[in-house]
């Protein structure tokens, strides 16, 4: 029993020191942004950034790649180069972030909808096919209806990849023979 006594005393001393140090938080100087301080000669607590300063990650206000807008209107086209890699990336991001509600085929019948969540519009209906490409980007960025915005979860380039994939889904379900060139139609015809 006496062997435990030194351990108990040591543990009690450590606990007492820990509790005593917690009092510091109640008595520390509590600075708030923009409160006057003696840190700078003008009494400010922070320096004013130089004119025309932009944060590193902030896009320029009229940048179509970051906003989906061109000259204040929704961009009609995707402002980044479109290639197979972008479409594959879009498909992967779509299946991760969008298919739960929109379904892998874009008809708006994902697993969440089948379990009672409100159904989003099908990407294959005429109004959605007629939407400007930038508007789809804007919906992913800021949200639309009950869909929350994904700006903090999906980088702009990946949002454009999703838009490209949505356009590919739309074309896959709504293509007409007249959309093909004569050479493409010839290759489809049986010999």
N, CA, C and O of each residue as an XYZ file, in Angstrom:
764
protein
N       0.817     -1.183      0.000
C       0.000      0.000      0.000
C       0.866      1.255      0.000
O       0.510      2.258     -0.619
N       1.986      1.203      0.682
C       2.871      2.357      0.733
C       3.588      2.579     -0.602
O       4.048      3.687     -0.875
N       3.686      1.540     -1.435
C       4.327      1.688     -2.753
C       3.485      2.563     -3.678
O       4.020      3.212     -4.576
N       2.193      2.581     -3.465
C       1.309      3.385     -4.310
C       1.311      4.853     -3.893
O       0.947      5.725     -4.682
N       1.712      5.123     -2.676
C       1.651      6.479     -2.143
C       2.495      7.470     -2.953
O       1.990      8.549     -3.264
N       3.775      7.164     -3.318
C       4.534      8.130     -4.117
C       3.888      8.389     -5.481
O       3.898      9.521     -5.965
N       3.330      7.350     -6.100
C       2.666      7.516     -7.401
C       1.443      8.411     -7.257
O       1.216      9.290     -8.088
N       0.660      8.197     -6.218
C      -0.531      9.011     -5.979
C      -0.157     10.465     -5.742
O      -0.824     11.374     -6.236
N       0.918     10.682     -4.981
C       1.362     12.055     -4.726
C       1.829     12.727     -6.023
O       1.524     13.894     -6.267
N       2.566     11.988     -6.847
C       3.053     12.540     -8.110
C       1.884     12.856     -9.044
O       1.861     13.908     -9.682
N       0.922     11.950     -9.121
C      -0.248     12.171     -9.977
C      -1.046     13.372     -9.491
O      -1.530     14.166    -10.298
N      -1.185     13.509     -8.186
C      -1.912     14.650     -7.618
C      -1.201     15.959     -7.920
O      -1.847     16.964     -8.218
N       0.131     15.954     -7.845
C       0.904     17.162     -8.134
C       0.749     17.565     -9.602
O       0.565     18.745     -9.899
N       0.822     16.606    -10.514
C       0.660     16.894    -11.952
C      -0.738     17.438    -12.229
O      -0.893     18.397    -12.986
N      -1.751     16.834    -11.624
C      -3.125     17.290    -11.809
C      -3.302     18.713    -11.277
O      -3.968     19.531    -11.913
N      -2.720     19.013    -10.133
C      -2.818     20.355     -9.555
C      -2.151     21.384    -10.458
O      -2.685     22.476    -10.653
N      -0.979     21.046    -11.013
C      -0.302     21.959    -11.943
C      -1.124     22.182    -13.207
O      -1.229     23.306    -13.699
N      -1.700     21.119    -13.724
C      -2.506     21.230    -14.944
C      -3.717     22.123    -14.699
O      -4.025     22.983    -15.525
N      -4.392     21.935    -13.600
C      -5.562     22.763    -13.290
C      -5.179     24.215    -13.049
O      -5.912     25.124    -13.440
N      -4.041     24.440    -12.410
C      -3.594     25.817    -12.159
C      -3.255     26.520    -13.464
O      -3.476     27.725    -13.586
N      -2.725     25.799    -14.438
C      -2.351     26.442    -15.706
C      -3.565     26.789    -16.545
O      -3.477     27.659    -17.411
N      -4.701     26.134    -16.316
C      -5.913     26.445    -17.077
C      -6.411     27.854    -16.776
O      -7.104     28.455    -17.597
N      -6.062     28.387    -15.602
C      -6.496     29.719    -15.225
C      -5.930     30.779    -16.172
O      -6.508     31.858    -16.305
N      -4.804     30.483    -16.833
C      -4.204     31.439    -17.764
C      -5.162     31.850    -18.868
O      -5.130     32.992    -19.326
N      -5.996     30.949    -19.288
C      -6.894     31.244    -20.404
C      -7.911     32.323    -20.030
O      -8.377     33.064    -20.896
N      -8.254     32.414    -18.745
C      -9.207     33.428    -18.335
C      -8.560     34.803    -18.197
O      -9.249     35.821    -18.271
N      -7.249     34.841    -18.000
C      -6.579     36.102    -17.753
C      -5.645     36.534    -18.882
O      -4.858     37.463    -18.705
N      -5.721     35.872    -20.041
C      -4.837     36.270    -21.130
C      -5.418     37.466    -21.883
O      -6.620     37.727    -21.841
N      -4.542     38.174    -22.563
C      -4.992     39.318    -23.349
C      -5.838     38.802    -24.499
O      -5.405     37.918    -25.239
N      -7.009     39.329    -24.656
C      -7.947     38.849    -25.665
C      -8.020     39.866    -26.800
O      -8.786     40.827    -26.728
N      -7.222     39.653    -27.851
C      -7.215     40.570    -28.987
C      -8.256     40.139    -30.005
O      -8.433     38.950    -30.266
N      -8.932     41.107    -30.569
C      -9.890     40.842    -31.642
C      -9.434     41.647    -32.858
O      -8.854     42.726    -32.737
N      -9.714     41.089    -34.020
C      -9.326     41.780    -35.250
C      -9.920     43.182    -35.264
O     -11.078     43.384    -34.901
N      -9.131     44.119    -35.678
C      -9.507     45.523    -35.853
C      -9.708     46.293    -34.543
O     -10.117     47.454    -34.576
N      -9.429     45.671    -33.393
C      -9.408     46.419    -32.137
C      -8.110     47.219    -32.097
O      -7.094     46.759    -32.618
N      -8.122     48.394    -31.498
C      -6.881     49.179    -31.405
C      -5.827     48.451    -30.572
O      -6.135     47.855    -29.540
N      -4.583     48.511    -31.038
C      -3.462     47.925    -30.298
C      -2.270     48.867    -30.382
O      -2.311     49.874    -31.089
N      -1.212     48.535    -29.658
C       0.023     49.311    -29.716
C       1.014     48.684    -30.688
O       2.150     49.146    -30.798
N       0.595     47.634    -31.395
C       1.487     46.902    -32.285
C       1.990     47.775    -33.439
O       3.179     47.750    -33.757
N       1.107     48.537    -34.061
C       1.495     49.396    -35.170
C       1.340     50.853    -34.768
O       0.563     51.173    -33.869
N       2.074     51.732    -35.426
C       2.089     53.151    -35.041
C       0.720     53.813    -35.164
O       0.429     54.768    -34.444
N      -0.119     53.319    -36.066
C      -1.448     53.925    -36.222
C      -2.489     53.299    -35.287
O      -3.664     53.662    -35.339
N      -2.061     52.352    -34.427
C      -2.959     51.752    -33.460
C      -3.795     50.602    -33.997
O      -4.594     50.029    -33.256
N      -3.632     50.253    -35.262
C      -4.418     49.172    -35.860
C      -3.878     47.814    -35.413
O      -2.714     47.694    -35.032
N      -4.725     46.807    -35.462
C      -4.294     45.453    -35.104
C      -3.872     44.657    -36.339
O      -3.311     43.568    -36.215
N      -4.138     45.196    -37.522
C      -3.755     44.522    -38.762
C      -3.414     45.565    -39.811
O      -3.926     46.684    -39.774
N      -2.564     45.202    -40.730
C      -2.202     46.104    -41.826
C      -3.255     46.032    -42.921
O      -3.830     44.972    -43.167
N      -3.501     47.137    -43.562
C      -4.404     47.187    -44.706
C      -3.622     46.695    -45.928
O      -2.519     47.180    -46.178
N      -4.169     45.739    -46.698
C      -3.447     45.270    -47.882
C      -3.274     46.396    -48.895
O      -4.098     47.309    -48.941
N      -2.223     46.349    -49.705
C      -2.032     47.365    -50.738
C      -3.206     47.367    -51.718
O      -3.894     46.355    -51.854
N      -3.442     48.479    -52.396
C      -4.548     48.540    -53.358
C      -4.427     47.447    -54.425
O      -3.321     47.074    -54.817
N      -5.562     46.941    -54.886
C      -5.668     45.949    -55.964
C      -5.095     44.585    -55.574
O      -4.783     43.774    -56.446
N      -4.956     44.326    -54.274
C      -4.449     43.038    -53.822
C      -5.556     41.995    -53.907
O      -6.690     42.251    -53.501
N      -5.226     40.822    -54.436
C      -6.152     39.694    -54.491
C      -5.554     38.548    -53.706
O      -4.343     38.331    -53.737
N      -6.399     37.812    -53.003
C      -5.919     36.605    -52.333
C      -5.456     35.622    -53.396
O      -5.949     35.652    -54.524
N      -4.527     34.762    -53.053
C      -3.950     33.828    -54.030
C      -4.985     32.999    -54.756
O      -4.893     32.836    -55.972
N      -5.958     32.476    -54.056
C      -6.912     31.567    -54.662
C      -8.146     32.275    -55.224
O      -8.972     31.635    -55.874
N      -8.288     33.575    -54.987
C      -9.460     34.274    -55.483
C      -9.362     34.486    -56.981
O      -8.344     34.981    -57.466
N     -10.407     34.119    -57.732
C     -10.382     34.349    -59.179
C     -10.652     35.816    -59.493
O     -11.189     36.550    -58.663
N     -10.286     36.223    -60.661
C     -10.654     37.549    -61.120
C     -12.163     37.584    -61.305
O     -12.748     36.572    -61.691
N     -12.806     38.705    -61.046
C     -14.266     38.756    -61.089
C     -14.882     38.294    -62.415
O     -15.957     37.694    -62.401
N     -14.251     38.550    -63.537
C     -14.827     38.180    -64.823
C     -14.254     36.913    -65.421
O     -14.427     36.668    -66.615
N     -13.578     36.102    -64.626
C     -12.937     34.894    -65.136
C     -13.976     33.801    -65.399
O     -14.534     33.254    -64.448
N     -14.254     33.463    -66.690
C     -15.276     32.461    -66.992
C     -14.952     31.083    -66.411
O     -15.863     30.334    -66.057
N     -13.674     30.746    -66.312
C     -13.298     29.432    -65.781
C     -13.657     29.301    -64.310
O     -13.927     28.197    -63.837
N     -13.664     30.399    -63.585
C     -13.953     30.359    -62.154
C     -15.407     30.689    -61.829
O     -15.907     30.306    -60.771
N     -16.089     31.395    -62.728
C     -17.442     31.858    -62.415
C     -18.535     31.244    -63.283
O     -19.693     31.186    -62.871
N     -18.179     30.788    -64.477
C     -19.192     30.309    -65.418
C     -19.831     31.438    -66.196
O     -20.718     31.202    -67.017
N     -19.393     32.667    -65.947
C     -19.955     33.845    -66.611
C     -18.979     34.418    -67.630
O     -17.766     34.410    -67.421
N     -19.523     34.910    -68.727
C     -18.733     35.625    -69.717
C     -19.501     36.899    -70.049
O     -20.623     36.845    -70.554
N     -18.890     38.040    -69.761
C     -19.525     39.349    -69.976
C     -20.871     39.447    -69.251
O     -21.831     40.008    -69.780
N     -20.926     38.895    -68.033
C     -22.128     38.997    -67.217
C     -23.223     38.006    -67.568
O     -24.266     38.005    -66.916
N     -23.030     37.175    -68.558
C     -24.021     36.168    -68.966
C     -23.427     34.777    -68.758
O     -22.208     34.611    -68.747
N     -24.303     33.774    -68.592
C     -23.811     32.403    -68.469
C     -23.078     32.012    -69.740
O     -23.568     32.226    -70.849
N     -21.920     31.447    -69.566
C     -21.093     31.037    -70.703
C     -21.793     29.928    -71.483
O     -22.293     28.974    -70.886
N     -21.836     30.043    -72.819
C     -22.487     28.990    -73.611
C     -21.605     27.752    -73.814
O     -22.103     26.690    -74.188
N     -20.301     27.890    -73.569
C     -19.400     26.753    -73.785
C     -18.464     26.561    -72.606
O     -18.358     27.419    -71.730
N     -17.797     25.438    -72.601
C     -16.832     25.112    -71.549
C     -15.543     25.871    -71.842
O     -14.988     25.726    -72.931
N     -15.047     26.686    -70.893
C     -13.888     27.541    -71.168
C     -12.516     26.870    -71.007
O     -11.490     27.550    -71.033
N     -12.494     25.554    -70.842
C     -11.214     24.846    -70.744
C     -11.161     23.804    -71.853
O     -12.205     23.389    -72.358
N      -9.966     23.375    -72.240
C      -9.869     22.398    -73.334
C     -10.601     21.099    -73.002
O     -10.448     20.537    -71.918
N     -11.390     20.646    -73.954
C     -12.182     19.439    -73.794
C     -11.465     18.269    -74.461
O     -11.182     18.303    -75.658
N     -11.177     17.235    -73.673
C     -10.552     16.036    -74.223
C     -11.059     14.815    -73.455
O     -11.839     14.942    -72.512
N     -10.616     13.655    -73.864
C     -11.082     12.407    -73.246
C     -10.766     12.363    -71.746
O     -11.590     11.917    -70.947
N      -9.572     12.827    -71.370
C      -9.186     12.808    -69.956
C     -10.137     13.662    -69.118
O     -10.495     13.277    -68.005
N     -10.549     14.816    -69.643
C     -11.482     15.677    -68.915
C     -12.834     14.973    -68.758
O     -13.440     15.024    -67.687
N     -13.307     14.318    -69.820
C     -14.577     13.592    -69.731
C     -14.500     12.435    -68.734
O     -15.449     12.197    -67.986
N     -13.387     11.725    -68.722
C     -13.239     10.633    -67.765
C     -13.188     11.160    -66.335
O     -13.762     10.564    -65.424
N     -12.500     12.277    -66.148
C     -12.462     12.906    -64.825
C     -13.865     13.365    -64.436
O     -14.273     13.213    -63.284
N     -14.597     13.921    -65.387
C     -15.964     14.360    -65.133
C     -16.872     13.212    -64.748
O     -17.700     13.337    -63.846
N     -16.715     12.095    -65.435
C     -17.521     10.915    -65.099
C     -17.227     10.448    -63.674
O     -18.147     10.141    -62.916
N     -15.953     10.397    -63.313
C     -15.580      9.976    -61.960
C     -16.129     10.942    -60.911
O     -16.699     10.507    -59.911
N     -15.963     12.249    -61.131
C     -16.465     13.241    -60.171
C     -17.993     13.209    -60.120
O     -18.574     13.329    -59.041
N     -18.650     13.050    -61.271
C     -20.115     12.971    -61.316
C     -20.597     11.793    -60.473
O     -21.531     11.934    -59.683
N     -19.962     10.634    -60.639
C     -20.379      9.447    -59.890
C     -20.130      9.607    -58.391
O     -20.851      9.029    -57.578
N     -19.122     10.382    -58.025
C     -18.846     10.621    -56.606
C     -19.817     11.630    -56.003
O     -20.399     11.379    -54.948
N     -19.993     12.759    -56.662
C     -20.726     13.880    -56.070
C     -22.185     14.014    -56.523
O     -22.991     14.600    -55.802
N     -22.538     13.492    -57.686
C     -23.839     13.812    -58.280
C     -24.782     12.624    -58.423
O     -25.998     12.780    -58.312
N     -24.228     11.441    -58.668
C     -25.059     10.291    -59.008
C     -26.001      9.871    -57.887
O     -27.034      9.261    -58.159
N     -25.674     10.181    -56.639
C     -26.573      9.815    -55.536
C     -27.973     10.380    -55.758
O     -28.964      9.718    -55.451
N     -28.058     11.578    -56.280
C     -29.361     12.195    -56.550
C     -29.739     12.092    -58.035
O     -30.854     11.695    -58.374
N     -28.803     12.451    -58.906
C     -29.109     12.530    -60.338
C     -29.098     11.169    -61.039
O     -29.567     11.061    -62.172
N     -28.568     10.124    -60.383
C     -28.445      8.815    -61.012
C     -27.271      8.807    -61.970
O     -26.907      9.846    -62.520
N     -26.678      7.644    -62.172
C     -25.521      7.560    -63.069
C     -25.883      7.908    -64.503
O     -25.013      8.287    -65.288
N     -27.165      7.782    -64.856
C     -27.596      8.079    -66.219
C     -28.120      9.506    -66.389
O     -28.415      9.921    -67.510
N     -28.242     10.268    -65.287
C     -28.675     11.658    -65.370
C     -30.174     11.862    -65.427
O     -30.629     12.973    -65.699
N     -30.965     10.809    -65.175
C     -32.420     10.945    -65.232
C     -33.032     11.422    -63.908
O     -34.248     11.600    -63.826
N     -32.215     11.631    -62.878
C     -32.721     12.149    -61.608
C     -33.315     11.083    -60.716
O     -34.171     11.384    -59.884
N     -32.877      9.837    -60.872
C     -33.445      8.751    -60.081
C     -32.362      8.035    -59.283
O     -32.329      6.805    -59.244
N     -31.493      8.785    -58.658
C     -30.426      8.205    -57.847
C     -30.959      7.558    -56.580
O     -32.147      7.660    -56.274
N     -30.088      6.903    -55.856
C     -30.467      6.152    -54.657
C     -31.105      7.038    -53.593
O     -32.020      6.602    -52.893
N     -30.640      8.260    -53.465
C     -31.208      9.184    -52.470
C     -32.654      9.525    -52.832
O     -33.511      9.627    -51.954
N     -32.915      9.699    -54.107
C     -34.274     10.004    -54.569
C     -35.181      8.799    -54.332
O     -36.326      8.957    -53.910
N     -34.680      7.613    -54.598
C     -35.486      6.397    -54.390
C     -35.804      6.190    -52.908
O     -36.705      5.425    -52.563
N     -35.068      6.869    -52.042
C     -35.328      6.761    -50.600
C     -36.092      7.956    -50.049
O     -36.204      8.111    -48.833
N     -36.623      8.808    -50.935
C     -37.527      9.850    -50.492
C     -37.077     11.286    -50.676
O     -37.864     12.200    -50.430
N     -35.843     11.522    -51.099
C     -35.371     12.891    -51.303
C     -36.037     13.461    -52.559
O     -36.312     12.701    -53.487
N     -36.306     14.766    -52.623
C     -36.952     15.338    -53.812
C     -36.146     15.056    -55.088
O     -34.919     15.145    -55.100
N     -36.867     14.715    -56.151
C     -36.222     14.358    -57.409
C     -35.763     15.604    -58.159
O     -36.544     16.532    -58.366
N     -34.486     15.622    -58.567
C     -34.003     16.740    -59.395
C     -34.504     16.555    -60.824
O     -34.913     15.458    -61.202
N     -34.475     17.614    -61.611
C     -34.909     17.460    -63.006
C     -33.942     16.556    -63.769
O     -32.747     16.506    -63.475
N     -34.483     15.851    -64.743
C     -33.653     15.012    -65.595
C     -32.795     15.898    -66.494
O     -33.267     16.904    -67.023
N     -31.534     15.515    -66.661
C     -30.657     16.258    -67.574
C     -31.092     16.089    -69.027
O     -30.632     16.822    -69.903
N     -31.973     15.132    -69.283
C     -32.340     14.801    -70.658
C     -33.601     15.510    -71.131
O     -33.974     15.391    -72.299
N     -34.261     16.242    -70.245
C     -35.436     17.024    -70.654
C     -34.972     18.273    -71.400
O     -33.878     18.778    -71.150
N     -35.786     18.758    -72.296
C     -35.440     19.892    -73.153
C     -34.948     21.118    -72.373
O     -33.936     21.699    -72.764
N     -35.619     21.541    -71.281
C     -35.126     22.732    -70.572
C     -33.683     22.573    -70.063
O     -32.899     23.521    -70.113
N     -33.338     21.380    -69.577
C     -31.973     21.163    -69.098
C     -30.977     21.100    -70.250
O     -29.842     21.559    -70.116
N     -31.391     20.540    -71.369
C     -30.481     20.493    -72.522
C     -30.246     21.884    -73.090
O     -29.195     22.150    -73.672
N     -31.228     22.781    -72.921
C     -31.107     24.140    -73.451
C     -30.393     25.106    -72.501
O     -30.065     26.227    -72.888
N     -30.153     24.673    -71.262
C     -29.453     25.539    -70.302
C     -28.064     25.887    -70.824
O     -27.393     25.024    -71.391
N     -27.612     27.133    -70.648
C     -26.222     27.449    -70.995
C     -25.273     26.629    -70.121
O     -25.565     26.344    -68.959
N     -24.169     26.267    -70.685
C     -23.194     25.447    -69.973
C     -22.760     26.118    -68.669
O     -22.605     25.447    -67.649
N     -22.565     27.423    -68.698
C     -22.160     28.143    -67.495
C     -23.199     28.079    -66.392
O     -22.852     28.135    -65.212
N     -24.473     27.961    -66.758
C     -25.553     27.862    -65.756
C     -25.444     26.542    -64.992
O     -25.684     26.504    -63.785
N     -25.086     25.467    -65.684
C     -24.889     24.176    -65.006
C     -23.704     24.288    -64.050
O     -23.760     23.804    -62.920
N     -22.633     24.931    -64.514
C     -21.472     25.179    -63.653
C     -21.896     25.994    -62.428
O     -21.482     25.694    -61.308
N     -22.721     27.022    -62.641
C     -23.205     27.858    -61.541
C     -24.046     27.072    -60.546
O     -23.963     27.311    -59.342
N     -24.859     26.134    -61.036
C     -25.669     25.310    -60.137
C     -24.778     24.408    -59.288
O     -25.034     24.223    -58.098
N     -23.735     23.849    -59.893
C     -22.803     23.019    -59.115
C     -22.087     23.890    -58.086
O     -21.878     23.467    -56.949
N     -21.717     25.090    -58.478
C     -20.967     25.988    -57.603
C     -21.810     26.500    -56.438
O     -21.390     26.419    -55.284
N     -23.001     27.028    -56.738
C     -23.807     27.736    -55.745
C     -25.008     26.940    -55.234
O     -25.628     27.322    -54.242
N     -25.332     25.852    -55.898
C     -26.512     25.078    -55.536
C     -27.710     25.529    -56.351
O     -27.695     26.588    -56.979
N     -28.749     24.703    -56.328
C     -29.973     25.011    -57.065
C     -31.096     24.187    -56.444
O     -30.942     22.983    -56.240
N     -32.213     24.823    -56.146
C     -33.304     24.103    -55.497
C     -32.851     23.581    -54.144
O     -32.353     24.344    -53.317
N     -33.020     22.279    -53.913
C     -32.591     21.690    -52.642
C     -31.131     21.249    -52.678
O     -30.591     20.804    -51.665
N     -30.494     21.369    -53.833
C     -29.081     20.982    -53.941
C     -28.199     22.094    -53.381
O     -28.320     23.255    -53.773
N     -27.311     21.724    -52.458
C     -26.394     22.711    -51.903
C     -25.224     22.914    -52.863
O     -24.966     22.075    -53.727
N     -24.530     24.021    -52.705
C     -23.392     24.328    -53.560
C     -22.179     23.477    -53.231
O     -21.974     23.082    -52.083
N     -21.380     23.201    -54.246
C     -20.192     22.371    -54.084
C     -18.891     23.154    -54.250
O     -17.833     22.548    -54.424
N     -18.945     24.480    -54.200
C     -17.745     25.289    -54.428
C     -16.621     24.942    -53.466
O     -15.449     24.985    -53.842
N     -16.962     24.601    -52.238
C     -15.920     24.281    -51.256
C     -15.506     22.816    -51.290
O     -14.588     22.421    -50.572
N     -16.166     22.005    -52.112
C     -15.852     20.580    -52.179
C     -15.247     20.157    -53.514
O     -14.502     19.179    -53.580
N     -15.564     20.889    -54.566
C     -15.114     20.507    -55.908
C     -14.388     21.696    -56.532
O     -14.946     22.790    -56.614
N     -13.161     21.489    -56.966
C     -12.367     22.547    -57.603
C     -13.024     22.971    -58.924
O     -13.709     22.167    -59.556
N     -12.820     24.228    -59.344
C     -13.448     24.698    -60.585
C     -13.180     23.800    -61.795
O     -14.097     23.527    -62.570
N     -11.949     23.343    -61.966
C     -11.658     22.484    -63.126
C     -12.470     21.187    -63.065
O     -12.935     20.703    -64.097
N     -12.641     20.630    -61.886
C     -13.458     19.419    -61.757
C     -14.941     19.717    -61.971
O     -15.670     18.862    -62.475
N     -15.400     20.909    -61.599
C     -16.797     21.284    -61.880
C     -17.023     21.354    -63.383
O     -18.066     20.933    -63.884
N     -16.024     21.896    -64.107
C     -16.147     21.930    -65.571
C     -16.088     20.523    -66.149
O     -16.758     20.235    -67.141
N     -15.305     19.653    -65.550
C     -15.257     18.263    -66.004
C     -16.626     17.611    -65.830
O     -17.069     16.860    -66.699
N     -17.293     17.891    -64.723
C     -18.645     17.359    -64.503
C     -19.600     17.907    -65.549
O     -20.410     17.163    -66.102
N     -19.511     19.206    -65.824
C     -20.373     19.819    -66.842
C     -20.141     19.139    -68.196
O     -21.097     18.828    -68.907
N     -18.894     18.912    -68.545
C     -18.583     18.243    -69.820
C     -19.211     16.856    -69.856
O     -19.762     16.444    -70.877
N     -19.128     16.140    -68.739
C     -19.711     14.800    -68.690
C     -21.240     14.861    -68.782
O     -21.851     14.023    -69.445
N     -21.862     15.845    -68.121
C     -23.318     16.002    -68.214
C     -23.710     16.241    -69.669
O     -24.689     15.670    -70.149
N     -22.956     17.078    -70.371
C     -23.251     17.328    -71.795
C     -23.084     16.041    -72.612
O     -23.855     15.789    -73.537
N     -22.085     15.235    -72.272
C     -21.898     13.955    -72.966
C     -23.077     13.016    -72.672
O     -23.552     12.326    -73.573
N     -23.547     12.984    -71.429
C     -24.721     12.176    -71.098
C     -25.927     12.624    -71.909
O     -26.668     11.802    -72.448
N     -26.115     13.941    -71.991
C     -27.248     14.471    -72.749
C     -27.169     14.049    -74.209
O     -28.167     13.630    -74.794
N     -25.987     14.157    -74.792
C     -25.833     13.769    -76.201
C     -26.053     12.274    -76.382
O     -26.600     11.847    -77.399
N     -25.633     11.474    -75.403
C     -25.781     10.025    -75.538
C     -27.244      9.595    -75.574
O     -27.562      8.562    -76.164
N     -28.135     10.357    -74.963
C     -29.543      9.989    -74.907
C     -30.405     10.757    -75.896
O     -31.572     10.416    -76.090
N     -29.862     11.771    -76.514
C     -30.677     12.638    -77.359
C     -30.050     12.892    -78.726
O     -30.329     13.911    -79.358
N     -29.222     11.991    -79.173
C     -28.570     12.163    -80.470
C     -29.539     11.790    -81.594
O     -30.368     10.892    -81.451
N     -29.415     12.488    -82.690
C     -30.216     12.196    -83.882
C     -29.272     11.827    -85.022
O     -28.117     12.253    -85.042
N     -29.762     11.044    -85.958
C     -28.950     10.641    -87.100
C     -28.467     11.864    -87.874
O     -27.386     11.848    -88.464
N     -29.267     12.915    -87.869
C     -28.889     14.135    -88.586
C     -27.706     14.856    -87.941
O     -27.097     15.725    -88.565
N     -27.377     14.503    -86.700
C     -26.222     15.091    -86.031
C     -24.911     14.562    -86.595
O     -23.860     15.172    -86.398
N     -24.962     13.441    -87.289
C     -23.754     12.815    -87.810
C     -23.399     13.347    -89.188
O     -24.268     13.790    -89.939
N     -22.125     13.300    -89.508
C     -21.683     13.661    -90.858
C     -22.046     12.521    -91.801
O     -22.382     11.424    -91.354
N     -21.979     12.777    -93.098
C     -22.285     11.748    -94.095
C     -21.356     10.546    -93.922
O     -21.800      9.403    -94.034
N     -20.071     10.793    -93.651
C     -19.107      9.708    -93.455
C     -19.469      8.869    -92.233
O     -19.382      7.643    -92.294
N     -19.871      9.493    -91.128
C     -20.256      8.761    -89.927
C     -21.509      7.930    -90.169
O     -21.609      6.801    -89.688
N     -22.466      8.483    -90.912
C     -23.686      7.720    -91.252
C     -23.369      6.533    -92.141
O     -23.967      5.467    -91.991
N     -22.424      6.709    -93.075
C     -22.028      5.625    -93.973
C     -21.436      4.475    -93.168
O     -21.728      3.310    -93.438
N     -20.595      4.803    -92.170
C     -19.959      3.769    -91.360
C     -20.985      3.019    -90.515
O     -20.768      1.850    -90.194
N     -22.085      3.651    -90.152
C     -23.129      3.000    -89.348
C     -24.029      2.116    -90.190
O     -24.638      1.184    -89.667
N     -24.124      2.388    -91.479
C     -25.025      1.628    -92.347
C     -24.493      0.221    -92.543
O     -23.285      0.034    -92.685
N     -25.386     -0.786    -92.554
C     -24.913     -2.151    -92.791
C     -24.375     -2.301    -94.216
O     -24.845     -1.620    -95.128
N     -23.407     -3.175    -94.413
C     -22.835     -3.338    -95.769
C     -23.782     -3.972    -96.745
O     -23.432     -4.165    -97.909
